[in-house]
Amino acid sequence: MTTCIHAGGGKLRYRLIDCKGQVQGCRKISSLSSVTSYRCSQKELSWSCGVSKFLNIQRCSFSQSPIGENWRIIRTVTSSCLRDGSTKYFDFAVIGSGVAGLRYALEVAKHGSVAVITKAEPHESNTNYAQGGVSAVLCPSDSVESHMHDTIVAGAHLCDEDTVRVVCTEGPDRIKELIAMGASFDHGEDGNLHLAREGGHSHRRIVHAADMTGREIERALLAAVHKDPNIFVFEHHFAIDLLTCQDGSDTVCLGVDTLNTETLEVTRFISKVTLLASGGAGHMYPSTTNPKVATGDGMAMAHRAQAVISNMEFVQFHPTALADEGLPVKLSKTRENAFLVTEAVRGDGGILYNLAMERFMPLYDERAELAPRDVVARSIDDQLKKRNEKYVLLDISHRPREKVLSHFPTIAAECLRHGLDITRQPIPVVPAAHYMCGGVRAGLQGETNVRGLYVAGEVACTGLHGANRLASNSLLEALVFARRAVQPSIEHMKSSALDFSASNWWPRPVVPRSLGSNTADKILMLTWEVRKEMQAVMRKYVGIVRSTIRLKTAERKIGELEAKWEEYLFQHGWEPTMVGLEACEMRNLFCCAKLVVSSALARQESRGLHYTSDFPHLEEIEHSTMLKVVVSYPSRCQEEQRTKNCGLLGALNKIKREAREIEEIVGEWRAIFIRV
């Protein structure tokens, strides 16, 4: 079963604006699956922006027609729009500058103008922090079937088989394309690519550049992007919300509103096609390997834009992030993100010990240190709780010194900065939030249920990872789906037309300059406090091991925090149309956290990354009612059947729970009678 959540979320309050821009009042709704809206006789347009639950909805006319004179005019004036003005027009808008966004941009740039919109500097993405490598079948003794098998087993059999086959089959060609573009990977003494092995893999198939593979891929892609005259990179542009409209029963994406975080100006991008490649949401948690830009912006924007969100309960914790508390020389200040110790260390023979130097992984899984990440993370978590310790030890010191330093130079240098020599001493490690296996539901060409909106990379849920991502499959998935989204994007671009008036169809976000510096500082301070509180809730109640009561506690606490935060903002003059980086990030983190919690509550079994003590086993019925992420989106009757299936499964689980409770009560009474 795939958990799916449709647009909207929670109790939405919003202001209603008619076609003349007049405020119609304020309403509150509680539907999770839809947003009740004010209706005009004309076709619909919607825009969402500002603080978490507030939507401005405007209804105006929209028509789609074959490509015409207006678009040709827009393309000829694009260069002047780049120099000034608050609206820019492009054939393609790409949100995110990681491997997925850049690879896609390089292909579609052959057919039109491309805006790459990135939250910070172009290199600041999860790609840049990926140490391990890219998995692909490049060895004669390996096979696509073996890679598929490893992926499906790691994903707890929740993977979409068609997606897995596509990715594993096309992966080698995507690697060869990177090499042709100038990416430099490690080679062995025989002159062939050096292939590493990581947890969950049955063969050596990890292409890498020492322990900084992502950085090398990012370097090669950025070099190519900077040479392309059709690609324009907009640094420090935070994506606020997608610009969408209703065309009959279809939701259509026509671009995105952004905030320049350096100039504090709002810029609107109108585009025929939008690719969402904005990465993950690791900063829902206090400790994450993700860079600070990973605040779930893409997932939250897509959710507000009526896109289907799937499998958000599957949050991957990397088993081995550097545990700063165990370093000989302490850090002078807390890290913004946890330092990753790549899976390849265990793949290269690294052994996990508790602080008593007892090897523990064979007690949990016959694959020991080479078990999939969900198994290793839970095993470490169990050791820490049983022994009341704060970290475990990962030892690679038994391997030859020169090999350790050549394979893991970044890790060795970082540890040495803090007084630890990994060639002689074990590395203190602890699990940290790492990767979102769920996200915006995508088909085999990266398409979503929102017309004109495509997704690739961590923001997407393609069905590849299932309930747990196999190591080094993330960069692979990003490369494959970025490439597969190209052709349908070009076709959509060629069949679409926009005009200059599109820029005026939505109200514009505003920067809250009118609040004054003292008020702005107070809002900022509270926002940071609330953010830390929400992260603490997620760590305590929605971590590696969960329970129904803990998830419901998290649901309540997150709701209270959000209400407290919003009330404070509006009491201090914040308006629904106002935007600021910290406030928008907080809104998105709240949205993603609620999606994770609600999805986790909906899955009443333990599978992959979602382990709950209330339902510790897989549901056998699951194998006969497996619902896959499909290419074409389900019709209304199919969705109704999906809902019935989920309902039947929930009813069966409820009956089982009640039966267990009855057995416990009977047992208690039997014990009383025996004592009497």
N, C-alpha and C positions, 0 to 999 in steps of 0.2 A: 504494500500500500504506500502511495505517495501522499503526504499531507499537503494540501493546497489551501491557500488563503487568498481570497479575492480582495479587490481594492477596498479602501475605506479603512476602518479600524477603530475600535474603542467607541467612546461616546464623542461624536464629532459635533462641535459647535461651529457655526459659520455665519457670516453675514451674507444676505441675499441681495444681489444687485440686478436690477432689470436692464433691458437693452438700452436704456437711456442713462444708465449709471446711477440710478436712484436706490438708496438703501431700503430694503424691504423689511428689515427686522432681523431677529436672531432666533435660531432654532437649535434644539439639541436632539440628536438621534442616537440610538444604541445598536444599530445594525452593524455586524462585522463584515458582511458581504457586499454592502452597497451603500451609496451615499444618496439620501433623499435630496432632491434638488428642485429649485424653482423652475418652472417650465414656461418657455416662450413659444409662440406659434412657429418661430423659425428654428433652424438647426442649432445644436448646442455647442457651446465653448466653455471649457472650464480651466481654471488656473488655481494652483495651490501654492501658498507661500507664507512665510512668517512664522509664528509660533505654532507649536505642535498641532493642536487640533483645529486650527482656524483656516477655513477655506473661503476664498472669494470666488463666487461663481457668476459668470456673465454669459448671457445667451445672445448670440449674434449669428448672422448667416455665414455659411461656408460652402464653397462649391469646389469640386475637383474637376479639372478639365485637362485635356491633352496639353502638352508643352506648347507655350505660345510666346508672343513677343515680350511679355513682361519679364519672364525669367531671363531671356537673352539680354535684356537691358540691365537687369540686376547683376548679372555676371560681369558685364563690362564695367560696372561701377564698384565692383567689390574692392578694388585696390584703394579707392578713395574712402570707402567706408572703413577700411582698416585704420586710416589715419585719424579719423574723428567720428563723432556721432555715437549715440547710445545703442544703435541697432546695426548688426552686421549680417550679411546674407552669404550663405554657402550652399554648395550642393550637398556636402556631407559635414555633419558635426560629430566629432569623436570626444566623448567625455572620459578622460583618463589617458595617461601616458605610459602605462606599463606595456608589457609585451603584446597583449591583445590589441590595445588601442593603436600602437605604433605599427604593428604588422598589417592591420587592416587599413590604416591611413596610407601606407605605401602602395597598396594595391588599388584602392579606389581613386587615389590621386591621378591615376592614368586616365581617368574618365571625368574628372571635375575638380572643383576647388574644395579644399578640406580645412576645417578648423579643428585643431587639437586643443582641447580645453583641459588644463591641468591645475589642480588645487594648489600646488607649490611649484618647485622646480620640476622640469620634465623627468629627471632621473629619480625623483622621490616617489617611489611606488614599491609595492610588495615584490615586484620583479627584482628590483635592485638588491633586496635583502635575501633572495633565494640562494642558499648556499649549495644544496645538493646537486641538482642537475635536471636533465630532461630524460625521461625514460623512452626508449624506442628499440624496436627489434632490429639490431644491426649486426648480430653475430650469427653465423651459420647454424650453430647448435640451438639457437633460440627460435621461437616461432610466434606468429600473431596469436595463435590459439593459446599458447602458454601465457602470453601477456594478458590476454582476455581473462583467462582463468584466474590469474593472480589478482586482477582488478576486481573481478566479481566476488571472489572469496573475501578480499579485504573490505569490500563494500557490503558485506553481510547479505549478499544475494538480493540487494535492493537496486542494483544497477540496471539501466536499460540496455539490453543486449545489443540492439542495433547501434546505439551510441558508442558502446564499448568497441564494437567491431570497427566502426568508422574511424575512431580515434587511434586504435592500435594499428590499423592498416595504413592510415595516411601519415602516421607519425614520422617514419623514416624520411619521407620526402620533405617534410617540414624542417627536419634537422639539416638536410642537404641544402635547402634554400638558405638557412642561416649561415652555413659555412660559405656558400657562394657570395653572401653579402659581406663577408669579412669577419664573422664570429670565429674566434680561435678557441678550440677545445683541446684538452690534454690528449696526447698520443703516447702509446706504449713504446717499448724498445723495438718492436717489430714494425713500427711506422703506422700502425692502425690506431683508430680511436681507442683511448683507454676507457673501458666500460667498468663502472663501479657497480656494486650490489648494495641494495638497501632493504630495510625490513619489509616483508611481505612479497618480495620478488624471488622467484625460483631461479633466475639467471642473472648474470651480469649484463645490464642493459642501460646503465645510467651514464649518459654523455655529460661530461662536466669540464669546468675550467677551474682546477684546484677546488677550493671551497668557496668560490665567488662566481658561480655560473650565471646567476641572474644579472650581476653587474656587467659581465662580459656581453651577454645578449643585449642588455639595455644600451651598452656603449655602441654596439654595431648598428642597432636599429636607429638610435638617435643620430648617428653619423649620416645614415642614409636619409633620414627625415630632413635634416638641415640642408641637404643638397637638393631637395625636391622643391621646385619653384611653386608647385600647386598646394603645398602644405604650409599652413600658418599656425604657429604654436602660440597659445595665449597662456602665459605663466601666471600663477597667483590669481586664477579665476575660479572661484568656488561656485559650483553648480547648485543653484537654489532649488529650482523646480523645472520639470519638463513642461513645455507648452503643448497642451492637448486640446482636441475638440471632438465632438460627437458628430459623425456623419452617418445618420441612420442608426444602426445597431453597432457600428464600429467606432472604436476610439482611435483617433489619429494623432500621431506626434509630429509637431511642426517645428521643434527646436527646443531651446532651453534658455532660462534666465540665469545670469551669473553675477556674482559680486567680485569686483576687483579688490582683493584684500589689501592692496598697497595704496590705491587711490581712493578706496571706499566709494566707487562708482558702480552703478548697476549697468550691465551690458546685456542686451538681448540678442541671441543668435537665432535667426530664422533659417531653417534648413529643410531640404527635401527628405533627407535620411539622417537619423541619429543612431549612433552606436554607443551603447552604455558599456563602458569598460572601466568602471570606477573602483574595482577591488572590493575588499571585504569590510568587516565590522569588528575587528579585534578589540577595539577600545571600548566595547561594552564591558570588558573585564579590566581589573586593575593591572594585571600582568599579561602582556601579549608580546609576541614577536613582531607584530605589525608596526610599521611607522605611524607617526601621529596623525597622518592624513586618513587612516582607515577607520572612519566613523560611520560606516554604513550608509553613506549619502545616496548612492545609486539604488540600493534596495528600497530605501525609504521613499525616494522620489518615484520609483516605478510603482510602488504600492499605492501612493497617492494618485498616480496617473492611471489607475485601473488595471495594471498588469497583475497577472497571477504570480503569487509567491509560493514556492514549494520547499519542503524539507528543511525548514529553518531550525528544527530541533537538533540537527546534526552539526554541532560545533566541535571542530577538531582541536584538541589540546596537544601540542607537540610535546612528546615525553621529556625531551632534553633541552630545556633552556638553561642558560648559565644561572646558577643560584648564587647571587652576589654575597649572601650571608656566609657562604662557605669559602670565600676567597681570603687568602692571607692578608692582603692589603685591601681595606675597605674602600668603597667608592666615596668620593667627596660629595656627590649629590646623586639622587635617585635617577635612574635611567628613564627616558621617555618611553622606550620599548625594551623588552627583554632581549638579551643577546642569544641568538640561536646557536645551538651546537648540532650540526647537521646529522641527519639519519645515517649518513655515510660513515660516521665514526663507528657505529655499531655494525654497519655492513662490512667494515674493514677489520672487524675482530674485537671491537670495544665490548667490555663486559660491565654489567651493572651490579653494584654491591650496595648493601645498606651500610650504615656507619660502623657496624661491627665487622665490616669486610666479609659479609656473608653474601654469596651470589644467590639471588632470589628468583630470577626470571624462569629457570627451569621448573620451579614450583607451580607456576601459573600456566605455562604453555610449553609444549614440546619444541616449539620453534625458538624458544628462549629469547635472546636479544633481537632475533630477526622476525619476531611476531609483528603483525600490523600495529600501527600507532595506537589504535583504541585499546588494544590489549596491553601494550606496554605502559601507556599512561594510567590505566586503571590499576595495573600491578604496582606501579610506583606510588600511586595515591593510597593504595591499601597498606603498603609498607609504612608510609609516613604516618598514617592514622594509627596503625597498630603499635608502632614504636614511639609515637609522639616526637617525631623528628621533622626537620624542616627541609631536608634535601637528601638525595642519595648520591652515589659516586659512580661516575662513568670512567673506566680505566682503559686507556689505549697504550699505556707505557710499556707493555710487553712487546709491542711491535718495534721494528728497527727505527731508530731515531730519525734517520734521513728520510724514510718513507712517511713517517708521521708529519714531519715538517714540510715535505713537498706536497702531500695530499691535503693538509689542513693548516696552511700558513696563517690564515686570518684568525682562526680559533687559537692557534698557538700564540700569536702576537697579542691578542686581547687578554688571554690568561696571564701571559708573562708580564703585562702592564700592571697586573694586580698580584704579582709575586708567586705565580703558579706556573711550573714547567710541566706541560702535559706529557713530555717524553719521560718524565720521572715520577709524576704525581697524578692521582686520579682527579677528574674534573667534577666539582659539585654541580648537580643538575636538579631541576624541578620542572614539572609540566607547566606550560603557559598556553593561553589561548592563541591559536595559530591560523585556522582556516575555516571558512564557512562552506560546508558541502551543499547547503541549500542556497536559494536565491531566486532571481527572476526566472521563471520557467521558460525554457527555450526549446525550439525544435532543432532538427538536424542541420538547419542552415542559420542558426542563431536567431531565428525569428521569434517574436513574442505575439501575444494576442492583441497588442497595440500596433496598429498599422504604421509602418515607417520607423518603428523602434526595434533595433537589434541589440543583442547582448553577447558578450564574450568575456572569458576570464572568470575570476572568483565571484563576481556579482551575479553570474548566471547559474542556473540549475539545469544542466543539460541531461542529467541522468547518468553521467559517467561514474561519479563517485559513490552513488548509492548512499549507504549509511556511514561510510568512512572512506576517506581518500587514500588510495595507495600512494606511497612515497614517490615523489618526482613525476606524478601524473598531472600536476597543476599547470606547469609551464607547457606541457604537451597539449593539454586541453585548450589552453589559451591560443596556442599557435594554430591548432587544427580548426577551431571554430572561428577565429578571426579570418582565416582564409575561406572558410565555407560560407561566411556571411557576405562575402564580396559580391558574388554574381547576383543574388536576389536584391542586394542593395542597389546595384547599378541599374537593374531592371526597374526597380521602384523609382529611382531618381529620374530615369528617362520618361516614365509615364506620369510624372507629377508636375504640377505647375503652381507657383505662388505669385502673389503680387505684393506691391509695396504696402498695401493697407493691412497686410497680415500683422505687421508690427503693432498696430493699434487695437488688435482684437482682445488683448488681455490688459487688465490694470497692471501698472508697473510697481515692483517692490521699491521701498524707499529706505534709505539709511537713517537711523534715528538721531540725527544731529540736533534735533530740537529738545532732546531730553536733558542736555547739559552734562558736563564731565563728571560731576559728583554722582548724579543718578546713574549714569552709564557705568561708573566704577562699581557702584553697589550691585547693579544687575550682574556685572561680570563676576564679581566675587561670589554672589549667591550661586550663579550658574556653575562655577567650578566646584563649589561645595556640594551642590546637588549631583553633579557628575560623579564625584568621588563616592557619594552615598549610593548612587545607583550601581556603580561598579562593584561596591562592596556587597550589595544585595545579590548581584549576579554571581559573584564568586561563592558566596555562602550558600545560596539556595539553587543555583542553576549551573552547577559545576560538572565535574566528571561523573559523580554519582548523585542521583536525584531521587526524589520521592514525591508522591502526589501532594502531600501536605506541605512540603517545602516549596514546590512549584506554586501552589495556591498562595502561600505566604509571600513569595516573590511577586506574584501578580498583584496582590493587595498593596504591598509596599511600594512597588513601582508606580502604581496608580496614584497613591497618596503623594509620592514625591513629585510626580508630574503636575498634579493639581496645585500643590504648594508652590511650585516654581512658576507656573502660569499666573496664579493669583498674585504673586509678588510682582511679576513683570507688569501686569495690567494695572495694578494699584499705583505703579510708578510711571504711568503714562505710556506704556508700550501699546502700540496699535497692531492690529492683525496684519497690516501690510508691511510692517517694519522688518528689516532683516539685518543680521549681524553674524559674523562667522561663528562665534561661540554659541549664540542662541540657536542658529540653524543646525549646528552639529549636535547640540543637546536634543533638539527636536528629533533628529534622525536616530540618535542613539536610543531615545525612548521608544521610537517606532520599532526599531530592530529588536530591542529587548522584549517588547511585548509580543512580537511575532515569534521569537524563540520560545517564550514561555507558553503561549497559546498552542503552538505546534507540539511542544513537549507534552502538554496535558492531553492533547488529542491522541498521541501514540501510546497506547496502553500495552506496551510490551518493551522488552529490552532488545535493542538491535544496534549493532555498531557503536557509534559514539553516544547514542542515547541509552543510558543504563539507569533504570529505575528500580529501587528496592521493592516497590509494590508489585512490579511485574517483571521478575528477574529472568524470565525465559521468553524465547521466541514463541509467537502464536503459530501453532501448526496450520490453522486455517489461512494464515497469511500466504502460504505457498500456492494455494488454489485461487486466491482472490487478489494476487499481485497486480497492482495498478501501475502501469509504466508511464514515464514522461514521454508523450507522443509528439510527433512532428505536427500533425494537424490538431487544432484545438477542439475540444469536445463540444458537441452541440448541447442544447439545453436538456434534451432527454438523456444524453450520456452523462451530463453533470448530475441530473436527478438520480440516475442509477448509481453513480459514484457515491452520492450522499447516502443512498439506501444501503450500499455495501458497507460504508463506514459505520452507518447506524447499526447494522446487524452485528458487525464486529464489536462495537461498543456494548450492545445489549448482551452479547455472549460473554464478554469480559465482566459485565456487571453481575450476571448470573453466577459466574465462577467465583467472584469476590464474595457474593452473598452466601454461596455454598461453603466457602472457606470459613466465613464468620460463624455460620451455623455449626460447623464442625468444632470450632473453637469453643463456642458456648456449651455445646453438648459435652465436650471434653472437660470443661470446668465443672459442670454439674455432676458428671460421673465421678470426678475426683472428690467432690464434696460428699456424695453418697457413700463412697468407699471409706472416707474418714469417719462418717457417722456410724 
